[in-house]
Every structure is written in structure tokens, then in C-alpha cells.
Amino acid sequence: MFAVEFAGYCARASASKNTGQIMPFSSQNTFILLAPALFTASIYMCLSRIIRGIQASHLSPIKPRILTRTFVIGDIVSFVVQGGAAGMMVTGKNAKLGEGIVIAGFLIQIIMFGLFAATAVLFRKRITQSPTPESCNGAVPWQQSMRMLFIVSALIMVRSIFRMFEYAMGSQGYLLENEWPLYIFDSVLMFAVMVVYYLWYPTWITSAKKEFEIGV
């Protein structure tokens, strides 16, 4: 995701100096718009691995083996919808329709992410009420990993809601006519997501899985 986001802002810098060229504008618009959708798949996988890591599959509202698949499919749909709409807006043909489709793509993303957050919250409640032996192991910081998921999920949700309102207000709206909201509610938030994810990434999952397999 970082590479895609970085490429998007490089293209944005180029577009500011080449306002008559379509390619830089097209690249920055597409890359910045779609980059977070690529990141959410890793968040979905993290929750699934945390659940497996503390042997709590029976407490998950959605079985881990289909949890990631379910939400990634929703992300792919959102990605395809937003990507197609971005192309429509860049060409200038049916730009208004393109904006509407982008909004629909964000709605799909927000709904799927909301369902994911509800799944994580419900699992957190269940594991607290009925802890497994593995979850009581002080050497396994699964609670910190869950906090990381909640933080990055909240940041991405705020970003998605902002971008949806940005396009809903139209090309003449304040959010699209001014750059500072994009930097505050997209760039800063996504940078914070990467920092939090990097600092609190659950590296314990791999070691916990190996220990379990050895024990078995």
C-alpha cells in the first residue's frame, strides 16, 4: 500500500506542474483513491490469525477460514467499482456518473469495514467472557494486537467517510477545490495507519503457530 500511495503523491506533484496532461492526473487520482483498499486485506488476515493464534475459532462470529475471504471479496468489489469510476472521471466522459459510482464504491467499503469492525468487537467481547488457555498466556500480546486493529480500522473508516463526502459534494465542492482536507483526512490518516501497523504488527502469531504445531 505504501508504494501505491507514494506513487500517487509523486504523480500528484507532477500533475501540479503539468496541468495540461491527463496521465499524471489520472495516476494520482487512481493511486491515492485505491491504495487503502489494498491495505485492508492485511487487516482482515490479521484478525483471522489472531483468532487462530489463541485457539478461539469457536468464539468468532465468522469462522476464520472464511472471514478473510468474505471481507476481501467485498474489498475487491469496492476496488473494481472505484477503479472503473476513476477512469470515467479522468476521461471526462460521464464524469458525473463516475462520481456517483465512486460514492457507491466507498459505501461498499464502509459497509464491509463496518461489518468487519462489528465482527472484531463481538469476538473481543466473547473471548473476554470465555477466555481460552492460550489467551491467558501473558507471553501472547493478543490484546495489544486487537487494539492495533481497532485503531487502524477507525482511521481507515474516517478516511473512507471523508472521501465519500468529498465526491458527494461534487467537483465544485469545498473538499475537492481545496487540498488541505485531503492531506489531513487522507494523507495523515493513512500515514498513521502505516506507523501503527508497523509498530504493533502481531509478530507473535507466527511463533505461536509454530509452538502449537510442535505441541500437536
C-alpha positions in Angstrom: 0.0 0.0 0.0 2.8 2.4 0.9 4.3 2.1 -2.6 1.0 2.8 -4.3 0.3 5.7 -2.0 3.8 7.1 -2.6 3.4 6.7 -6.3 0.1 8.6 -6.1 1.6 11.6 -4.4 4.5 11.6 -6.7 2.1 11.7 -9.6 0.1 14.5 -7.8 3.3 16.6 -7.6 3.9 16.0 -11.3 0.3 16.8 -12.1 0.5 20.2 -10.4 3.3 21.2 -12.8 1.7 19.6 -15.9 -2.0 20.6 -15.6 -2.5 20.0 -19.4 -1.5 16.4 -19.3 -4.0 13.6 -18.4 -1.6 10.8 -17.4 -0.2 12.4 -14.1 -3.7 13.5 -13.1 -5.1 10.0 -13.9 -2.3 8.3 -12.0 -2.5 10.4 -8.8 -6.3 10.2 -8.7 -6.4 6.4 -9.1 -3.4 5.5 -6.9 -4.4 7.7 -3.9 -8.1 6.6 -4.2 -7.4 2.9 -4.3 -4.3 2.4 -2.1 -6.2 2.0 1.2 -8.3 -0.8 -0.3 -5.1 -2.8 -0.8 -4.2 -2.4 2.9 -7.5 -3.6 4.4 -6.9 -7.2 3.2 -3.9 -7.5 5.5 -6.1 -6.2 8.4 -8.6 -8.9 7.7 -5.9 -11.5 7.7 -4.5 -10.2 11.0 -7.8 -10.8 12.8 -8.1 -14.3 11.4 -4.6 -15.1 12.5 -5.2 -13.6 16.0 -8.2 -15.8 16.4 -6.3 -18.9 15.3 -3.3 -17.9 17.4 -5.2 -18.0 20.6 -7.3 -21.1 19.6 -10.6 -19.2 19.7 -12.2 -20.1 16.4 -15.3 -21.3 18.1 -15.8 -17.8 19.5 -15.6 -15.9 16.2 -18.9 -14.8 14.7 -17.4 -15.8 11.3 -15.2 -18.8 11.1 -11.5 -17.7 10.5 -11.2 -19.9 7.3 -13.9 -17.8 5.6 -13.5 -14.5 7.5 -10.7 -13.1 5.4 -12.2 -14.4 2.1 -15.6 -12.8 2.9 -14.2 -9.3 3.5 -11.6 -9.5 0.8 -14.3 -10.2 -1.7 -16.1 -7.1 -0.6 -12.9 -5.1 -0.9 -12.3 -6.4 -4.4 -15.8 -5.3 -5.4 -15.2 -1.9 -3.9 -11.7 -1.7 -5.6 -13.1 -2.6 -9.0 -16.0 -0.2 -8.7 -13.8 2.7 -7.6 -11.2 1.9 -10.2 -13.6 1.8 -13.1 -15.3 5.1 -11.9 -11.9 6.8 -11.6 -11.2 6.0 -15.3 -14.6 7.5 -16.2 -13.8 10.8 -14.3 -10.4 11.1 -15.8 -11.6 10.8 -19.4 -14.2 13.5 -18.8 -16.9 11.3 -20.2 -19.8 10.7 -17.8 -17.8 12.3 -15.1 -21.0 12.9 -13.0 -21.9 9.2 -13.3 -18.3 8.4 -12.4 -18.5 10.4 -9.2 -21.7 8.6 -8.3 -20.1 5.2 -8.9 -17.1 6.2 -6.7 -19.5 7.1 -3.9 -21.1 3.6 -4.3 -17.7 2.0 -4.1 -17.0 3.9 -0.9 -20.4 2.8 0.5 -19.5 -0.8 -0.2 -16.1 -0.3 1.5 -17.7 1.4 4.6 -20.4 -1.3 4.9 -17.9 -4.1 4.7 -15.5 -2.4 7.1 -18.4 -1.8 9.5 -19.3 -5.5 9.4 -15.6 -6.3 10.0 -15.4 -4.0 13.0 -18.6 -5.5 14.4 -17.1 -9.0 14.0 -13.9 -7.9 15.8 -15.8 -6.2 18.6 -18.1 -9.2 19.1 -15.1 -11.6 19.1 -13.3 -9.4 21.7 -16.4 -9.5 23.9 -16.7 -13.3 23.6 -13.0 -14.0 24.3 -13.1 -11.7 27.3 -16.1 -13.6 28.7 -14.8 -17.1 27.8 -11.0 -16.9 27.6 -9.1 -19.8 26.1 -5.9 -21.1 27.8 -3.9 -19.6 25.0 -5.4 -16.2 25.5 -4.4 -16.3 29.2 -0.8 -16.7 28.2 1.0 -13.5 29.2 3.6 -14.0 26.5 0.9 -13.7 23.8 0.0 -10.0 23.4 -3.2 -10.6 21.5 -5.0 -7.7 23.3 -2.4 -5.3 22.0 -2.9 -6.7 18.5 -6.7 -6.2 18.8 -6.1 -2.6 19.9 -4.0 -2.1 16.8 -6.7 -3.5 14.6 -9.3 -1.2 16.2 -7.1 1.9 15.8 -6.2 1.3 12.1 -9.8 0.3 11.4 -11.1 3.6 12.9 -8.6 5.6 10.9 -9.4 3.9 7.6 -13.2 4.3 8.3 -12.8 8.1 8.9 -10.7 8.4 5.7 -13.3 6.5 3.7 -16.2 8.6 5.0 -14.3 11.7 4.2 -13.6 10.6 0.6 -17.2 9.7 0.2 -18.4 13.1 1.3 -15.6 14.7 -0.9 -17.1 13.2 -4.0 -20.7 13.6 -2.9 -20.1 17.4 -2.7 -19.1 17.3 -6.4 -16.2 18.8 -8.3 -17.3 22.3 -7.3 -17.5 21.4 -3.6 -15.1 22.8 -1.0 -13.4 19.5 -0.3 -12.3 18.9 -3.9 -11.5 22.6 -4.6 -9.1 22.8 -1.6 -6.1 20.5 -1.0 -5.7 20.7 2.8 -8.7 18.4 3.7 -7.1 15.7 1.5 -3.8 15.9 3.3 -5.4 16.0 6.8 -8.1 13.4 6.3 -6.3 11.1 3.9 -2.6 11.5 3.8 -2.1 12.0 7.6 -4.6 9.3 8.5 -3.1 6.7 6.1 0.4 7.6 7.3 -0.8 7.0 10.9 -2.2 3.6 9.8 1.1 2.5 8.4 3.0 3.7 11.6 0.6 2.0 14.0 0.5 -1.2 11.9 4.3 -1.3 11.7 4.8 -0.7 15.4 2.2 -3.1 16.7 2.2 -5.8 14.0 1.5 -9.1 15.7 4.7 -10.9 15.0 3.8 -13.3 17.8 1.3 -15.1 15.5 4.0 -17.0 13.6 5.8 -18.2 16.8 2.5 -19.1 18.4 1.5 -21.1 15.4 4.8 -23.0 15.4 4.5 -23.8 19.1 1.0 -25.1 18.6 2.1 -27.3 15.7 5.0 -28.7 17.8 2.7 -29.4 20.7 0.3 -31.2 18.4 
